[in-house]
Amino acid sequence: MPGNAIQAEALSKRYYVGSDYGYKTIRESLTKLGIAAIRRDGSRRENPWRRAIWAIKDVSFEIAAGEVVGIIGSNGAGKTTILKILSRITKPTSGWAEISGRVGSLLEVGTGFHPELTGRENVFLSGAIYGMSKAEIRRRFEEIAAFADVDEFLDTPIKRYSSGMKVRLAFAVAAHLEPEILMVDEVLAVGDLAFQKKCLGKMGEVTSEGRTVLFVSHNMSLIRALCRRGILLANGSIVTDSSIDEAVSTYLRSLEEVGSQSLLERTDRRGWGQMMLTRVEVLGSHGGVGRLVTGDPARFVFHLTRPLSRMSCAFTIHNQLGDALATLSSAPSTAHDDEDRQLENRFECAMDELPLVPGRYRLDVTLKGRSYVQDYIEGAAFFEVEEGPFRGRPIPEEARGDVVLPHHWRYPTDPE
């Protein structure tokens, strides 16, 4: 029987909003000391906006060696905080975690890389951190370089790499230097589709080799494909620790419950917040709200708090199993799009023929402005699709999948 690779007991992590934590210059530190010195009582004035938030609270779990576990939950649930504590990137406020084995982490773009060192030097640095000898690293180096596809840039400082290049090299290092425990966050979304496919293949190899994997993702199809066990977090606490199918089902139900709230009351969002989503309308051809018909026109309206420069809107349609079906984005625009000053604070996306089969669907919405993500909300809206013909053709009884496609047939005449 394999022992535990990870054991966590009552892990908690507290952060302060509005605090002055962080790196300071010598001048800033001396100024702060001078201000304290001239106060007669030596007291320290508290920032009135400073308040404590618990990223995670009393989280306990055990993971056996060789288990592949998916950690899921909405934005701000505490998923990344747990991985950072287990990876020794940050310390818990209270509680403890014991890890048995060499850990490889891929939590953020370029985590663990030194920006001034070259790609080649960072590979050897990462290997040394993993406890590998130079000979071991040299033996795997060509394989790492080939997988990352950054051969011509290996002797270029990492600070000159694009985000995609950093992710490719970081994943190649984490996957090929054979850590006994691999922790992967959502960073794979940064790479292009070809590289994501290559990563998934490598993740499949890693899991089949009996290594312990903790995987954080919003991609429920990917989570279900790779993991057998799921830990669902909400508000920094464990909601369920069960089979991956049960954890995903509970998570999707929770999105429906949260989706009934006003968008302005939602706290499970991320982004700079200079522009926020206030309301989503899903409109059918007959004026129905939230109920569409296969093959009929459909319109999606996204209301904002305010417009910003260089703004765009994108939404992803998910089926009721959480699988992403398509992402529609206003950027870049095409000749078929219209710029309308009368729209004021809203985006509209229209479909002449809705290509979705009957079922229930979810929208995740991203707003960008001034070149940054300003607002991202999972489950910003839900809608139903009712049965109808697509271009005059009824949906066949044996239909599978979630979409219908424009098509036509040529066929022989029936024999008499």
N, C-alpha and C positions, 0 to 999 in steps of 0.2 A: 504493500500500500504506500503510495507516495505521500510525503509529508506536506505541510503547508509551505507554499512559496511566499505567501503574504498573510500576515495577520495584523489587523488594525483594531484597536480598542478605544472607544470613546473619543475618536478624533474630532477636534474642534479647531476652527480657525476664525479669528476675529480680525477685521480690518476697520480702520477709522476713515470715515469720509470727511474731507475738509482738513485733514491733518497735514503737517508740514514734513512728513517723512520723505526721504529721498536723499540723493547725493547733493552736497553743498560745497561751494567754494570756500577757501580759507577765509576770504573777506566776509562771506555771509556768516560763518561760524564765529569769527571774532566780533562781528557786529552784534550777534545774538548774546554773546557773553558780556559785552559792554552794557547792553540794555539791562540784563539781569543784575549787573553790578551796581548800577545807579539807582535801582529800586531799593528803598530803605529796608523793606522786609524780605527782600530776595524772592518775592513770590513770582510765580509764572502765570501769566494771564492765559486762560484757555480760549481757544478759538470758539466763538459762539456757534459756528456752523459745524463744529466737529461732533460726529456721532459715530457710535459703534454699530457695525453690521456683522452678522455671523455668516460667513460663506458656507461653512458646514458646522453642524452641531451634533455631538455625541454619535458619530458614525462608527459602527463596528461591523467587521466582516472577516471571513477567512477565505483564502483562495488556494486550492490545492495545486501542487506542481503539475504542470501540463494542462491546466484548465484554460479555456478561452472564454473570457467574460466581457460582455458588452455593458458599458455604463451609459445610461440614457437619461434624458430629462430636458426640460425647457432651458432657455437661456437664463443664466444666473442660478441654476439649481445646485451648483457646487461640483460639477464633474471634473473640470480642469483643476480646481483646487486640490482635489483628492490626488490626482496624478502628480501634481507638483510636490505635494508632501511626500508621496511614496518615492519620487525621483530625487528627493533631498534638495529640491530647488528652493523650497520654503519650509519653515518650521511650523509645526502645529502650535496653537495657543495652549491647548491641553490635549491629553491623550497620548497614545504612542502607536507606532507601527513597526513591526519586525519583518524584515525582508531577507529571504534566504536565496542567494544567487546573484549573479551579475546582471545589472539592470541597464537596458538600452531605452532611451526615451526620445520620442519625436513629438514634442508638445507644441512648439511654435516654430515659425520659419527661422532656420538657422540656430536653433537652441544649441548651446554648447560650442559654437564656432567662434573663433577669435577673428574679428573683422580685418585685422592687419595681416594675418597669416594667409598663405595661399591655400587653395583647395587641397593640394597634396599634403601640405603641412598639417592642415586641420584633420585630415583622415588619420594621420599618425598620432596626432594629439588625442583624438577621440578614442582610438584604439588603446592608447596608454591609459586613458581614464577608465576604460573597460577592463584594464588589467591584462592586456595582451602584450606579448613580446613583439619586438620589431620584426622578427622572422615570421611570426603569425600574420602580422599586418601585411608584410610584403607578399606573402602567399595569396592573400585575398585581394590585393590592391587592384590588379588588372580587372578582376571581376566587378569590383566596386565602380571603377571608372567606366567600364562598359555599360553597366546598368544605369548609371547616372547620366550618361551621354554628355559629359562635360570635358572630354579628353583634351580639347585644345585650350581649355581655360584652367587646367589643373595648376598651373604656375602663376595664376592671376590672384591677387588678394580677394578674399571672400566679400569684402565691402563693395566690390565692383560687380558682384553677381546680381542677377535679377531674383525676384522672389521665387520664381519657378525653378531656377538653377539651384538655389539654396535648398529647396525642398527635395529636388532630385538627389542631390549629393547627401543630404541629411538622412533621407530614407535609405539610400544605398548603404551608408555606413551602419545605420541602426540594424538593418536586416542582415547584412553580410558579416558583421563582426561577431556574430553568434552570441548575443547576450542570452542568458537563461530566462530572463523576464523582459518582455518587450511591451512598452506602453506607447500607444499611438493615439494622438488627439485628431481633431478634424482637419489637420493641415493638408491631407491629401487632396482636399478640394481646390487647392491652389494650382496643382499641376494640370497639364492638358489631358485630354481624354485618353490619348495613347499611353501616356505615362501612368495615369490612374489604372488603366487595365493591366499594365505591367506590375504595378504595385499590388493589385488584388491577387494576381497570380503568385507573387512572392509571399504575400500574407497567407495564402492557402498552403504554400510549402512550409512556412514557419509553424503554422498550427498543426500540420500533419507530422512534424518532427517532434512533437511532444513538448514544445516550449510553452511557457506560461505567457499569455497575452491579455492585456487590458486594452480595450478598444472603445474610444469615445467617438460617436458619430450621430448625425441627425438623419443619416440614410438608413431607414429601417430595413430595406431589402438587403443591404450590405451587412448590417448587424445580424440579421436572421441567417444569412448565408454563412457567416464566419463563426458565430458564437452559439453555444448551447445554453448558456446561463446569462441572465440579465439582472443588473442592479439598477432600479429606477429611483432617481433622486428628485425631490421637490423641496424648495426652500431650505436646502442644506441638510435634509434628512432623508433616510432611506424609506421609500414608500413600499417597495416590494423587492425581495431578493428571491428569484424564482427561475423557472425555465424562460428562455428568451421569448418564446411565443406569448406566454402569459404577461411578461414584463412589457412587451411591445403593445399588446392589447390594452393593458392598463394605462399606458402612456397616451395612446391614441384617444381613449375615452376621456382622459384628463384634458386633452387639447379641446375636445368638444365642449367640456364644462367651462373651461376658461374662455372659449370663444363666444360664450353667451354674454360676457361682460362688455361694457362700453370700451372701445379701444383706448380712449384717453385714461381709463382706470387701470389699464394693463401695465404691470411692472416687469413682465417677462419679455422684455424687448432689449435690443442693443443698438448702439449707434451714437453719434455725436448729439443728436436731439435738437439740432437747430431747425429742423423741419421734421414734423411727425405726421403719421397717418391718423386721421380722426374717424374715418368711416369708409366702409366698402359697400358698394351696391352691385348686386348681381341681377341683371335685368333681362328678362326674356322678351320674345317678339310680341307677346300679347300683354305686356305690362306686368307680368308676374315677377315678384321679387323673390330671389333665392330658388326659383324653380324654372329650369330650362328644359328644352325638348331637343332630342337628337335631330340634327339636320336643320334646325331653325336658327335664325340669327340670335346672337347673344351679345350683351354689352357688359363690360366690367368698368366700374367707375371708382376711382380712388381719390378721396378728399384729403387735403393737406392743411396743416396749420398755416403755412406760408410758403411762397415760392422762393427758390434760391437759384443762384447762377449755376450753370452746368448741371442741371438737375435731370434725373431720369427715374423711371419707375419700372420695376420688374416683378413678375409674380410667377410662382411655380405651382402647378396643379398636381395634387396628390390624390390617389384613390383611397378607398377606405381602409386599405391595408398599410397605408403610409408610403407606398411606392411613388416616386416622382415620375410624372408622365411627360411633362413639357414645361419649359420656362419661356415666357414671352417678355421681351424687354423693349422699352422705347428707345434704347440706345444700342447701336447707332440708328438714326432715322433713315428712312428711304423716301423715294418719290411718292410712295403710296400714303405716307403719313401727312397730317395736316397740323400746322401751327396755328392755334386759335387764341388770340388775346382775350376773348370773352370767357374762356374757361376759368380764368383766374386761378383758384387754388385747387385744381383737380386734373388728374389724368384720366383719359378714357381709352379703353381698348375694345374694339368691335370685331366680331367674327360673323361673316356672312352665313356660314353653316357650321354649327357646333358639331365637332367630330367625336363626341364622347358618347359611349353607350350608357344606358340607364344605370344609375347608382348614385352614391353620395360622394362628394369630392370636397377637398380642402384647398385653400389658397394660403401660401406663405408669401409675404410681400416685403420687398426691399426698396427703400427710397435712397437715392444718392443725390448729393448736392455739394458743390465746391470740391469735387473730386473725392469725397469721403462718403461712407455709408452713414446716413443720418438716422435711419430707422429701419429695423428689421423685426418682423413679428411673425411667429409661427401661428398657423390657425387664425389668420386675420379674418377669414370668412369661410363659411361652409355653404354648399348648395346641392340641390337635388337635380338630377337629370331624368326626365321621363322619356318613355319610348316614342319614337317617331321615325319616319323613313328618312334615309340620307340620300339626297338626289333622286327621290322617287323609289328607292330600293329599300324594302323593309329589312330590319336586322335579322339575319338567319337564326333559327333556333339553336343551331350548333355553334354559335359565335362564342369565341373566347377572346380575352384581352379587354382593354378599356377604350380603344379608339376604333373608329371606322375610317377608311381611306377612300378617296375618290378613285373609281375604277370603272372599266367596262369590259365586256366579254365578246368574243366571237365564238359561235358554236354551230355545229351542224344541224341540219333539219331533222326532226324526229322521223324515223322510218314509219310508214303506215303499216 
